[in-house]
């Protein structure tokens, strides 16, 4: 089974000094019954990247939810979800 990338805006950024490019829908990939989703979510103290690994479209109970601050860590979290999927 192949990973199908639906949206890939996160890997084009090397620097997030201009946070006007950050948005909720930055990365999404589908692997069988799994979805990897990552985006930027504004908060009162600035914001966070959140990466979800969803199974069977169950967004209420993600398999994995990683909350991170930096773009570098967001990219790492996507790779971590891909590694997880290679093991299932």
C-alpha positions, 0 to 999 in steps of 0.5 A: 500500500502506498502513501498518497499525499493529498496536500503538502504545503508544510515541506516547502517552508524552511523558515516561518519568520513570516507566520502569515503563511501558516494555516490549519491545512498544511499537510495531509496524506492517506495510507489505507485507512489512516490519515496523517494531518498536520497544520498550524492552530492559533492559540492565545499564546501564539500557536502550535503545530498539531499532527494527527494520525487518524484511523478509520476517519475517527477524528474524535480519537486520534491514534497519535496527536503531537503538539509542537511549536516549531516547523522543524518539529512539525516535519519530524512529527509527520515523519514519525507518523510515517514510521509508525505506519511502516510498522503496522 
